[in-house]
């Protein structure tokens, strides 16, 4: 099943789980619409042809949905009954930490083995260098910002570009470096508007230059529109624009990196279940598959690379 926000590469992971299951002489079932679909019994057996020609597709063929009911013991009991009724004795959840939190309680209460595959564009899960969808989302953001830079240069404008990242600045930071942005604002670090204004006054000349500031949506000052408005109040002479990239970062065909990563982790999830593992997330660290207990990946916070943050400022000189 897929759960939470969709991410490019989820279909590749679904394909890998199904085909690795068949390779190991196991039956595979797809649960539609996440945990809510499990509660309602929206479950279908999948064969190899059911997952043909999905490797390159964005989104998820199994759909995804939020489920308030699964947050309750009664809801989880209904879900477990649906699985047992069909003889399903293990589960692979492709999603983020909210999905894994639900999975952790599900295992504790009903002793059905569950392993997780990290599928989220935010790349904010502890225990893996990269999550499925992150690489594609960054590439999408970079392509969009490159195009915005063209029009910014043509009109000598200062653009504030908002990218996804409600609680984490991974997409924003990498996009800023890859596009040569002058500044980046992320949720992990409190925004210093004085420092930002200093950059603008020092480096931005509206008569002969353009500027790009990348803002993560979860930035604590209120996002790109709020910051742009504050800057415009102090500098009415600047031609300021705001562009919010939004959900285009979730869609699109996954990159080759995400396709390979999803295939590796999906197959590894089946191997882990065959080896009687449960309550773990499959991750990749230093190009090796690792097993991370749900407790660790849920409890711990993944930090931004401290070496990349000053790089934005250094290269903006």
C-alpha positions in Angstrom: 0.0 0.0 0.0 1.0 3.6 -0.5 0.2 6.2 2.2 0.5 9.9 2.8 1.5 12.3 0.1 2.3 10.8 -3.3 5.9 10.8 -4.5 7.4 10.0 -8.0 8.8 6.5 -7.8 6.0 5.0 -5.7 4.8 3.0 -8.7 8.3 1.6 -9.2 8.3 0.4 -5.6 4.9 -1.2 -6.0 6.1 -3.0 -9.1 9.2 -4.2 -7.2 7.2 -5.5 -4.2 4.8 -7.4 -6.4 7.4 -9.0 -8.6 9.8 -9.8 -5.8 6.9 -11.5 -4.0 6.0 -13.6 -7.1 9.7 -14.5 -7.4 9.6 -15.8 -3.9 6.4 -17.8 -4.6 4.2 -15.5 -2.5 0.9 -13.9 -3.4 0.8 -10.1 -3.6 -2.2 -7.9 -2.9 -2.6 -4.2 -3.5 -4.5 -2.1 -0.9 -6.1 0.9 -2.5 -6.5 4.3 -0.8 -4.0 3.7 2.0 -5.1 2.8 5.5 -8.7 3.8 4.8 -8.8 1.3 2.0 -7.5 -1.4 4.3 -10.3 -0.7 6.7 -12.9 -0.8 4.0 -11.5 -3.9 2.3 -10.5 -2.1 -0.9 -7.9 -4.9 -1.7 -7.1 -6.7 -4.9 -4.7 -9.5 -5.7 -1.9 -8.3 -8.1 -0.1 -10.3 -10.8 3.0 -9.4 -12.8 0.9 -7.8 -15.6 -1.0 -5.6 -13.1 2.3 -3.8 -12.5 3.5 -3.7 -16.1 4.3 -0.3 -17.7 4.1 1.6 -14.4 7.8 2.0 -13.7 7.9 5.4 -15.5 4.7 6.8 -14.1 4.4 9.4 -11.4 1.8 9.2 -8.6 0.6 5.8 -7.4 -1.7 3.3 -9.0 -2.8 2.3 -5.5 -3.9 5.8 -4.7 -3.4 7.4 -1.3 -5.7 8.8 1.4 -5.7 10.1 4.9 -7.5 8.0 7.5 -8.7 9.4 10.8 -10.3 6.1 11.6 -7.0 4.2 11.4 -5.7 6.5 14.2 -8.1 4.6 16.6 -7.7 1.1 18.0 -11.1 0.2 16.6 -10.1 1.3 13.1 -6.9 -0.7 13.2 -8.8 -3.7 14.4 -11.1 -3.5 11.3 -8.0 -3.2 9.1 -6.4 -6.3 10.6 -9.6 -8.3 10.2 -9.7 -7.4 6.5 -6.2 -8.7 6.0 -6.8 -11.9 7.9 -10.0 -12.6 6.0 -7.9 -12.7 2.8 -5.0 -14.7 4.3 -2.6 -11.7 4.1 0.1 -12.2 6.7 2.5 -9.3 6.0 2.4 -5.7 4.8 4.7 -3.3 3.0 3.9 0.4 3.6 5.3 2.9 1.2 5.1 6.4 2.8 6.6 8.8 5.3 6.8 9.0 9.1 3.1 9.4 9.7 2.5 6.2 7.8 5.2 4.4 9.7 3.8 5.7 13.0 0.5 4.0 12.2 2.3 0.9 11.1 4.2 0.7 14.4 0.9 0.7 16.4 -0.6 -1.8 14.0 2.2 -4.3 14.6 2.1 -3.8 18.3 -1.7 -4.4 18.5 -2.1 -7.2 15.9 1.3 -8.8 15.4 1.1 -8.6 11.6 4.6 -8.0 10.3 5.0 -4.6 8.6 8.0 -3.1 6.9 8.3 0.4 5.5 9.7 1.8 2.3 10.5 5.6 2.5 8.3 7.4 -0.1 8.3 11.2 0.4 9.6 14.1 -1.7 10.7 15.9 1.5 13.7 13.5 2.2 13.1 14.1 5.9 13.2 10.5 7.2 16.0 9.6 9.6 17.9 6.5 8.6 18.2 6.9 4.8 20.3 9.1 2.6 17.5 9.6 0.2 13.8 8.9 0.1 11.8 7.9 -3.0 10.7 11.0 -4.9 13.2 13.5 -3.5 15.5 13.4 -6.5 12.7 13.9 -8.9 11.1 16.7 -6.9 14.5 18.6 -6.7 15.0 18.2 -10.5 11.5 19.5 -11.1 12.1 22.5 -8.9 15.5 23.2 -10.5 14.0 23.1 -14.0 11.3 25.6 -13.0 13.7 28.0 -11.3 16.0 27.9 -14.3 13.0 29.2 -16.4 12.1 31.8 -13.8 15.7 33.0 -13.9 15.3 33.7 -17.6 12.4 36.1 -17.1 14.0 37.6 -14.0 17.1 38.5 -16.0 15.0 39.8 -18.9 13.2 42.3 -16.6 15.8 42.8 -13.8 13.4 41.4 -11.2 13.9 40.0 -7.8 12.0 36.7 -7.4 11.0 34.9 -4.3 10.4 31.2 -5.3 8.6 29.0 -2.8 9.3 25.2 -3.0 7.8 22.4 -1.0 9.1 21.6 2.5 6.6 22.1 5.3 8.9 20.9 8.0 12.2 20.4 6.2 14.4 22.4 3.9 16.1 19.7 1.9 14.4 20.6 -1.4 15.0 24.3 -0.9 18.6 24.0 0.0 19.6 21.7 -2.9 17.5 23.7 -5.4 19.2 26.9 -4.2 22.7 25.5 -4.8 21.8 23.9 -8.1 20.2 27.1 -9.5 22.8 29.6 -8.2 20.2 31.4 -6.0 21.4 34.3 -3.9 19.7 33.1 -0.7 17.7 30.3 0.8 15.2 30.3 3.7 14.4 27.0 5.4 12.3 25.9 8.4 15.3 24.6 10.4 16.8 28.0 10.7 15.1 31.2 11.9 14.9 33.7 9.1 17.0 36.8 9.7 15.3 39.5 7.6 18.0 41.9 8.5 20.6 39.5 7.0 18.4 39.1 3.9 18.0 42.8 3.5 21.8 43.2 3.8 22.3 40.7 0.9 19.8 42.6 -1.2 21.3 46.0 -0.5 24.8 44.6 -1.1 24.4 42.4 -4.1 21.1 43.2 -5.8 21.2 46.1 -8.3 17.8 46.4 -10.0 19.3 48.3 -12.9 21.6 45.6 -14.1 20.9 42.3 -12.3 18.3 39.8 -11.3 17.9 37.9 -8.0 16.5 34.6 -6.9 15.6 33.7 -3.3 14.4 30.2 -2.6 11.9 29.8 0.2 10.7 26.5 1.8 7.0 26.6 2.3 7.5 25.9 6.0 9.8 28.8 6.6 8.8 30.3 9.9 8.2 34.0 8.7 5.2 33.0 6.7 6.4 31.9 3.4 7.4 33.6 0.2 4.5 36.0 -0.1 5.0 37.3 3.5 8.7 37.8 3.1 8.4 39.4 -0.3 5.8 41.9 1.1 8.1 42.9 3.9 11.0 43.4 1.6 8.8 45.4 -0.8 7.7 47.7 2.0 11.4 48.6 2.7 12.4 48.7 -1.0 9.5 49.9 -3.1 12.0 50.7 -5.8 12.6 47.0 -6.5 10.5 45.0 -9.0 9.6 42.0 -6.8 7.7 38.9 -7.9 6.6 35.7 -6.1 6.3 32.3 -7.7 4.9 29.3 -5.7 5.9 26.0 -7.5 3.3 23.9 -5.5 2.3 20.4 -6.4 4.1 20.2 -9.7 7.0 19.0 -7.5 5.0 15.9 -6.6 4.2 14.9 -10.1 5.9 13.8 -13.3 7.9 10.8 -14.4 10.5 9.7 -11.7 14.2 10.2 -12.4 16.4 7.2 -13.1 17.7 7.6 -9.5 14.3 7.3 -8.0 13.3 4.4 -10.2 16.4 2.4 -9.2 16.1 3.4 -5.5 12.4 2.4 -5.4 13.2 -0.9 -7.2 16.0 -1.7 -4.7 14.0 -0.8 -1.6 10.8 -2.6 -2.8 12.6 -5.8 -3.4 14.5 -5.5 -0.1 11.2 -5.1 1.7 10.1 -8.5 0.5 13.5 -10.0 1.4 13.1 -8.5 4.9 9.6 -10.0 5.4 10.9 -13.4 4.2 13.6 -13.1 6.9 10.9 -12.6 9.6 11.7 -8.9 10.0 9.0 -6.4 11.2 8.6 -2.8 12.4 11.5 -1.6 10.3 12.0 0.8 7.5 14.3 -0.1 4.6 16.7 2.7 3.8 19.9 3.3 1.9 23.1 4.6 3.5 26.4 4.9 1.7 24.8 3.0 -1.2 24.0 0.0 1.0 20.5 -1.2 2.1 19.9 -0.8 5.8 17.2 -1.8 8.3 16.0 1.0 10.6 13.5 0.3 13.4 10.3 2.4 13.1 11.0 3.8 16.6 14.3 5.3 15.4 13.1 6.8 12.1 10.0 8.2 13.8 11.7 9.6 16.9 14.9 11.1 15.4 15.1 14.1 13.1 17.2 14.1 9.9 19.3 17.2 9.8 20.4 19.3 6.8 23.9 18.9 5.6 25.7 21.7 7.6 28.3 22.0 4.8 25.7 23.0 2.2 24.1 25.9 4.0 27.2 28.3 3.9 27.8 27.2 0.3 24.8 29.2 -0.8 26.2 32.4 0.7 29.7 31.8 -0.5 28.7 31.2 -4.1 26.3 34.3 -4.1 29.3 36.7 -3.7 
